[in-house]
Amino acid sequence: MGGDLLTAEALAAGYGPVPVLHNVDLRVPTGTIAAVIGANGAGKTTLLRALSGMLRPTAGRIVFDGRDLRGTPVEQLVRRGVAHVPEGRGVIGELTVAENLRLGALWRRDRAAAASALDEVYQLFEPLARRRRHLGHQLSGGERQMLALGRALVGRPRLLLLDEPSLGLAPRVVAQTMALLRQLCDDTGLTVLLVEQNVRSALAVADQGIVMSLGRVVLAAPAARLRDDAELRHAYLGF
């Protein structure tokens, strides 16, 4: 690990006149998983949208790999290595698996590198390799999650912003998805900021837990501490 890949300082954001994020500070070291947890309405999705450039912050700083990202267009963030997989996954049902994946590599000028990245994704997600000619709407929920993740990974990002990857999935598929994220971080140095309602699954693979409430970070602690400290879990996580 080589220091913090992503930091946010006094970050504020909202929608029109409605503020959502208030003075948010966070740090995500390179090659780690940070799980952002909290109740519905805590501001978790808004945080990811602000970090990925989809929502312009009203105050504060976002620093990625030592660079201030304020005002950086989304397409430039992608080229710098930031990938965002939003809630709902965003698979295009009218396109095949292969076509969806190629969308993730459109910006890559090196065709050989793009082809290699596609091969890597097919090796990671064998069901996608078998169904590469199937349309997106023909896939199961778990396969659509694989496709959304695969499309992000084809760009070989350094930072993956992932919103509710377990939503609507069977427990077995959730466990496989979380294990894959851990493997990617350990093997490739990928850094993940994970928003997740399934707190136990998220903390099982995360290095850090970031608890949000009403648009603020109320606790940032090692994931193991949040998992093992019953008093903290009861106070902040409700179980």
Buried (B, 14 or more C-beta within 10 A) or exposed (E): EEEBBBBBBEBBBBEEEEBBBBEBBBBBBBBBBBBBBBEEEBBBBBBBBBBBBBBEBEBBBBBBBEEEBEEBEEEEBBEBBBBBBBBEBBBBEEBBBBBBBBEBBEEBEEEEEBEEBBEBBBEBBEBBBEBBEBBBEEBEEBBBBBBBBBBBBBBBBBBBBBBBBBBEBEEEBBBBBBEBBBEBBEEEBBBBBBBBBBBEBBBBBBBBBBBBBEBBBEBBBBBBBBBEBEEBBEEBBEE
